[in-house]
């Protein structure tokens, strides 16, 4: 997992250096963080649902 993140980080840094304008840079940053935010949201939703289950009481 750590090796994969290093490979992806290098790709993003190279793309940011060679970006034609600031809009492209903003899109890269949003696109790289959006999957992480989505997965954290799903994990929180699953935690919240399991915490508030009525049949476990």
Secondary structure as the mmCIF struct_conf table of DSSP 4:
data_model
#
loop_
_struct_conf.conf_type_id
_struct_conf.id
_struct_conf.beg_label_comp_id
_struct_conf.beg_label_asym_id
_struct_conf.beg_label_seq_id
_struct_conf.end_label_comp_id
_struct_conf.end_label_asym_id
_struct_conf.end_label_seq_id
HELX_RH_AL_P HELX_RH_AL_P1 UNK A 2 UNK A 17
TURN_TY1_P TURN_TY1_P1 UNK A 18 UNK A 18
BEND BEND1 UNK A 20 UNK A 21
HELX_RH_AL_P HELX_RH_AL_P2 UNK A 22 UNK A 51
TURN_TY1_P TURN_TY1_P2 UNK A 52 UNK A 52
BEND BEND2 UNK A 54 UNK A 54
TURN_TY1_P TURN_TY1_P3 UNK A 55 UNK A 56
#
